[in-house]
Amino acid sequence: MLATFITLCAACGDPASTTEGSSGDDGSEAAGSSSVGSTAASATGVTTTAGGDGSTGTGADDGSSGAASNGSSDDGSSDASSSGGVIDDAPLELVVIGASTAAGKNLDQPQYGGAPGNKPFATLYAEQLAIDRPGSTVVNLAVPGTTSFDGMPTGSQNPPGYAAPDPMHNITAALAESPDMVLVAYHLGAGASTEQVIANLTAIQDAADAAGVPVWFSTPLPRFATADPAQLAQIPEMRDAVLTTFGDHALDFFAALVGDDGYADATLFLTDENHPNQAGHQALYQVLLDADLPAAL
């Protein structure tokens, strides 16, 4: 499986990787081709080893899955939280599936206003999760240009004209990692209707529910006024549908990146006018923090 593993260690370097020939979140070809899978060494000792698609993921130094184990504190009291037995500081694993924003496309490309060493929101979240819960991991299976059709469970029959689900980067692959939680960050569906995209996301949710794994869904991002008119018309509709359908398990990425005029906030996007810059990824990371995913476990 192509993935990038963010590894916790005492002192680490900063390997990075980019990929070529990727496309935008809506499935169309977009400017540039790089996906960021790197993170600078920090006080937490987090580094990234990037896979072939530049996506990011994490694993513990000892090769363990980071699964929590039961125990008690020094005073003999229980460490388990009252919300379901999850130890408050036990390591957790999050798996991310999605498209180019989740993969950090062009974030390290100076020609689009990026810079080497920039970190996508998944990497930022991995670093914070490692501080809050040492040993935690984030496996990022996002691939630029993919859509909710790619993320469908293996064996699903997609409509004519759409490729079969991607067995290396779909919800089935995510669940094979035995995660504690999953984040799905697809956006527009390469011309598919809002109803079809929501049906796809619901099928992804059903697969996660069957495995007993909570899953969250991001809304689409805002676009610039120069974007395709059909996309501009569909984005608010799809955002509302995601928020309504998934409720507390919806992450409003749109609100984090929209300007006062209702279009993409240019200060939060790269000059490719399609993907968030470092400030934009910081805003998306804040959405994850505010959602407090571990509290739902």
Protein Blocks (a to p, Z undefined) as FASTA:
>chain_A
ZZddddddfbdcddddddehiacfkopacedjbdcfbdcddfkopacdddfkopacdddf
klpnoiacddddfkopafbdfknopafklccdddddddfklnopoklgmknopaehiacf
klmmmmmmmmmmghiacddfbdehiafklmpcehiacdehiacddfklmmklmmmnopab
dcdddfbeehiafklmmmmmmmmmmmmmmnopacdddddddddfkbcfklmmmmmmmmmm
mmmmnmmmpccfklmmccfkopacfklccfkopaccfklmmmmmmmmmmnommlmZZ
